[in-house]
Amino acid sequence: MTTNIKLVFGRSLKFSLRLCVSAVILFTVAAAQPPARDFSKERARPSQDWVKDAVIYQIFPRQYSAEGNFNGITKDLDRLKTLGVDVLWLMPIHPIGEAKKKGTIGSPYAVKDFYAINPDYGTAADFKRLIAESHRRGIKVIIDIVANHTAWDSVMMKTPAFYTRNEKGDIVPPVPDWADVADLNYDNPELRKYMIEMLKFWVRDFDLDGFRCDVAGFVPIDFWETARAEVDRVKADTLWLAEWESPDLHPKAFDLDYSWAIHAMLDKVLHGDSPASEIRKVWEDQASKFPRGSLRMRFSDNHDERRAIARFGEKGALAAQALVFTLDGVPLVYNGMEAGDTTESGAPALFEKRPIFWQFFERRPEFPRFYSGMIALRKSSNALRRGDVVWLRNSDENRVLTFRRSAGSEELLIAINMSNTRFFGSVEAAGNFEEITPNIGQPLPPDDETARPAASSAVGLPALNLDAYGFRIFRRK
């Protein structure tokens, strides 16, 4: 007899919100277990070049603008294009359930109808215009799909067999904390057909470019593999992002998964709970287990947590995102980061209306300069977008990360101080380098830009100095 069990661990559910879980184990307790599959000997599914080179920009439509709708995004597309955004990921755009909802408005992850659009966001015509205008600017659009569960008043409740039941026959939530949603039962082949047809509908009728799949590990991997193959027949050039972290996602189903373990360690390091070298150890451990060529989405902020500034401080938030932009993988920017927004500093605003305070552009000018400068540098550098990672030793690895990115004849050296004290030391590198760090004018002590090497100046490594939470990028000449 086989028993299927869902366990949740990792990120705390401290706000008693419906949170997308940082890590989940799905396992089967059986009389005999087959040998563990060694995914490191496999190759990840090939992805389009635009996926590998992308900068993903996450949008919460309710919070993005004062209007809180699709038109509020469409009118800002020129700014996003100038910033360097390649992919817009829209959090769930569907109607929100009323039954058992949390907060004033309810969570966008409690979906009432997967085939419909939240009327607060606009009409189908508004959404098609947003997609068309994005495409006209060379920007792809993906949407959040919450395949694991629905709202309690979902239209799918007309088919009770779609849902998971307990021993009493009652429909249940996926985990107790998510009381506002009901768990879907993927043992039912009719449910699988329904969900696959729904995915094909959005790609076919709206010309979407892919999906971000919420808590993807709660849904059987064979469903995702079948769904991907079916949708590829409708439109092959798409991006599939799993909100999960697991090697089995990469061979057939997904282009990208979440780099949750790096994110969790980044949080510990910037809070002084772990040495910076632990980030390298996590990276090396995962590189040894994931399929060759796996793409990971790197991030320092998202809709599940307090803003990075609230967690790390202004300078720490920039250091965290500097790692996101320079490490291998595909970087994420959560809406408002580029303005230094702290609207959601108290708690994630999943259930309320808390628009981004875009006026932070004026209060924290180093943030827009950082984001535009780092994205421009990434786009100009094949080593940052596609290059190999080689970690380099330095004289204080408890505080400082140093690594090399290289592709062809291009070689970059990145140094990031993950601590609140200045670093004077050395790095395992020598030769003739030029500094190409974007000059963002960040107010780091001493508050004098003449004390900081100008971009493209000649630099003699291995000697290295870094401001508190400072970062520097060098190119071998």
N, C-alpha and C positions, 0 to 999 in steps of 0.2 A: 504494500500500500504506500502511496506517495502523498506527502503533505506539502502543500505550497504555503510559504510563509513570507510576509513582507515585513522587513525591519527598517526603521529609519534611524540614522545616526548622523553625526557631523554637526551641521549648523544648528544652533539652539532655536527652538520655537518660542523665544523669549517674549515676543510681542503678542502671543496668542492669536496670530494672524494666519491666514492661509498662505504659507510660504512655499515656494518651489524648493525642494530639499536639496542640500548641497551634495549629498551622497546617499545612496540607498543600496542595500544588498537584496537581491532576489536570489533565493537558493531553494533547492529541493532536498529534503531529507529522505533518503531512500536506503534500501537494504545494502545496495552496492553502488559506489560512485565510480564513474569512468575516469580515466586519467585526465587531469586538467589540460585543456587545450593551450598550446603554446602559440599565442598570437604574434609573438616577436618574430616568428619564422614566416609569417604571412605578409602580404602587401596590402596596404589600404586601397580602397577603391580610388581610381584616378579622378581628380577634380579638374574643373575648368580653370584656365589661367586666371580668369577674373576672380574666382573664389580665392585662389592662393594669394593674390595681390590685394585683396579687399581691405578696406576699413569699414567695419560694421557700426552703424549708428542706431542705437535703440531708442524708440519713441513710445512714450506713454501718451496716447492721443488726448486723454482727459486732462493731463497736466502740461502738455507741451505749450499751449497758447492760452490766452484769456478766453478765446472761443471754445477751446477744448474739443475741436472737431477736425475732420479731414481738411477743410478749407484753411484752417489755421496752420496746417503743415504745408499745404500746397504753396501758400504765399511766401513761405520761407525757403523754398527749394533752391533759389539762387544762392542764398547764404550757405546752405549746406554743400552745394556744389563747389563754391569757392573754398570752403573749409577743407574739402578733399574727400568727402564721404562717397563711398561706392555702393553701399547697401543700406537701405532703410529696413530695420526690423520693427514692425508695428506690434505692440502688445495686443492681446485679444481684442478683436473689433466686433465681436458678436454681442447680442443682447445679454444682459446680466439677469440672473434669476432673482426673484423676490423672496421665495420661500427660504427660510433659515439664513438669510443674507447676513453678512457681518458689516458693521458700520452703517453709515448713512446711505451710501450708494451701493455697496456690495463689491465683491471682488470681480475683476474682469476674467478671472480664471474659473468662475462659476457660470458656465455658458448655458444659456437657455435654448439656443438654436444655432447649430453650426452652419446652417445654410443662410442665416440672416445677418443683417448689419445692425449694430446698436444705433437706434435713431438719434441718440445724443451726438453721435459722430457725423451724422449726415445721411445721405442717400447712396444707393448703389452708383448713381451717376457721379456723385461727388467722389466716391472712392475710385471709380474708373478714371476720373480726371486726374486724381493724385498719381495714380500709376502711370498714366500716359505722359503727364508732365515730368515725372521722374525719369521715365525711359527716354524722353526727348533730351534730357540732360546727361544721359549715360549712367543713371543711377538705377540699380535694381531694387525691387521691393519684395520682402518676405513678410509673412504674418505668423503670429503665434497660434499654434494648434494645441488644444488641451485634450489629447486623445484618451487620457486615463479616466476622466470623470466628467460629470455634468452637474448643472444646478438641479435641485430637487424638483423644480417645476419645469424641467426641460420637456420639449416636445417629444423626446425619445422615451419619456416615461409611459407613453401610450403602448410601448412594447416592453413590459416589465422583464422579459427574458434577457434583455440587454444588460441587466444589472446584476451585481454580486449580492448574494444573500448570506445571512448567518444561519446558524443551526435552527433558529426559530422561523426562518423564512422571511426575515425582514431585510430590506435593502440597506446596505451599510456604506459609510464613507470609506475612503481608502485607508486613512489612519484617523484615530479619534479627534485629533486637533482640527482636522479639516471637516468640521461638522456642517459646513455650508455646501458640500458637494457629495454626490453619490458615485460610488465606484462602478465602472463599466466592466463587464465580464467577457474577456476575449476568448473564453472557451466556446462562445457562441459564434458559429461561422457567419450567421446573418449579420451580427454586429460588425464583423470584419468587413463584409461587403459594403455595409452602410458607410463606414468610415473611409474606406478606399474611394468609393464613389464621391464622397464629400470632398476629399482632397483633389480628385480629378476635376471636380466642378470649379474650384477656385482657380486652378491653373488654366483650365480651358476657357471659362467665361470671363475671367478678369485679367488674364495674362500675367498672373503672379509669377515670381521668379524662385519660389521655394517656401520653406517652412522652418520655423523654430519650434521644436517639439518639446513641450513641457513634460517634466519628469519622465523622460523617455524610457528609463529603466523600469518603470512600473508597467510598461506595455511589453508584451513578448517580442523578442528580437525578430522572430520569424514573421510577425505581422509587419514590422517596419521594412524588412527586406522585400516582402511581397508588395507592399504599398509603394516602395520606391520604384520597383520594376514596372508597376502599373502606371504610375504617374510619368515615368520617363517615356512611356509610349505616347503620352500627350505632349510633353515638352521635356526634352532631354537636358537642356542647358539650365539646370536649376541648382540651388543650394539648399542642403538639408543640414540643420544645426540641431544637435541633441542637447537638451538641458540635462546633462548626465556626464559621467566620466567612467568609461569602461572600454577595454580593448575590442570587445565583440561588436561594437557599434560600427567599426571602421571598414571591415572587409567588403560589405555589400550595401549597408543601409545609409550611412551618413558621411557627409563631407567633413564635418567638424563636430567636436564635442566640447563641453565646458572643461576648462583647466581648473577644476575646483581645488585640487590638492595644492597647487601653486598658490592660488588665491588665499587658501586657509593659512598656509605658511607665511605668506606675505603679511597677513594680518598679525600673526604672532611676532614676526621679526620687527615690524614697525611699532609694536607695543612693547618691545624689549623683552619678550618672553622666550625668544629663541635667537641664536646667532644667525647672521646673514647667510652663512655657509649652508644652513639647512635648506634654503631655496635650491641651491645647486644639487643637494642630495636628492630632493624630491624630483627635480628635473631628470637626473640620471636614472633614478629608479623607474620612472615612467618610460623613459626612452628605451629601457631594457625590456619592457613588457608589452608595449604597444606595437601594432603592425608597422612595418617600414613605410615611411611616407605619410603617417597619420598627421592630420592637421588638428591643432588644438586652438580653441578660442581663448585668448588671454584677456583678463579684465581686472580692474581694481575697484569697480563700482557697478551697482546694478539696482534693480527695483526692489530687491528683497531686503536691503539693509539700509542703515543710516548712510548718508552721503560720505564719500571718502574723506572729505575735508573734516567732517564731524568726528570721524574715527582716527584720522592720522594727523590732523592739522593741515594748514595750507601747504607748507613745504613738503611734508610727508606725502600728501596726496599727489604732488607733482613727481616726487621720486618714485612712487608706486606706478604711476602711469608711464613714466620714462622706461621702466622695466617692461611694461606691457607693449610699448611701441618698439622696443629694440630686441626683445626676445623672439625666438622663432614662433611661428603661428600667425593667427589672424587677430588683430586687436579690436576691442570693443570700446566705443564711446557711448556712455549713457547720457541721454539728453540733459543738457544743463551743465555738464562737467566743464565744457569749454568756457563757460561764464563764471565758474567757481560757485555754482549754485549750492545753497544749503537749505533749500525749502523743506526737504524731507529729512532734516538733521535729527529730529526727534524720533521718528519711526517711518518706515516705508508707508507711503500714502496710498495703499492699495484700495482702501474703502472710502476715501474722502476726496474732495476736490481741493488740491493744493497746487496751483499753477507755478511753474518755474518762475523765479524772479530774475528775468533777463537783465535787469538793471545792474546786476553784479558785474556785467561787462565793464562798467565804469569804475566800480569799487576794487576790482581785482584784475587790472589790465594785463598782469603777467600770465593769467590763465588763457585768454584767447591767443596771446602771442605764442605761448607754449604749444597749444594744440595745432595752430596753423603751421608753426615752424616744424614741429615733429612729424606731422603728417606729410608736409612737403618733403622733408628729408627722407622719410620712408619711401615715398613715391619715386624719388630720384635715385634710390639705392637698391640695386638688385641684391646686394648682400643682406640688407635688412629684410627684404621681402622673401627671398628664397635661399639665403645663404646658410651654411653649416654653423653650428654653435660649438665653440671650444672654450671651456672654462679656463681662466688664467688665475694663477696664484697671485696674492698680494700680501703686503706686510701686516694686514689686520683683517682677516677673513671673518671675524666675528661681527664686523661692522660694514664691510665694503664688498660689493659684488663686482667682479671684473671678468669679462668674457670677450671673445673675438667672434665676429661674423664675417664670413668670407664666401665669395662666389666669383669664380674665374680669377681675374687679376685684381679684383677689388677686395680690400681687407679693412675692416673697421674694428676699433677697440672701444668698448663701452665700459665705463666705470661709474658706479652708483653708490653713494654713501647712504646706507639705510639707518643711520643713527643721527642723533641731534647734536653731535660734536664734530668739529672740523677734523679732517684727516690729512696728515702729512706723512707720506710713506712712499712705497714703490710698488710697481706692478711687474709681473713676469712678462716683460716685453722690452724690446730695444729696437732702435732704428729711427728713421726719419719720418715723423708724423706731422700732420697738420690737424688743428682742432676745427671741427665742423659743428660744434654744439650750437643749436639755435640760440641767438641772443634774445632772451625773453625779458631782460630787465627785472628779474625776480628780486624782491627786497631781502636778500640774504646778507647776513653780516660778513665782512664790513659793507655798509651800504654805499659802495663805490664801485662802479663798473670798471674803473681803471685797474682795480685789484684783481680782475678776472681776465684771463687771456682772451683776446678778441678772436672771433671766429676766423678760421683759416690761417691763424698765426702758426709759425713754426714751433714745435714742441719737442723737447728732448726727454723722451721716456728712457728709463723706467721710473724716474722721479715723478711723483704724482701728488697733487693736493686737491682736496674737495671740500667745499663748504658743507655745513650741516645739511643733510638731505640733498646735497648737491649731486649733479651728474655731469659727466663730460663724455663727448664722443670724438674719436680721433680717426683719421684716415691715413693709412700708410702711403707715403709719397713715392 
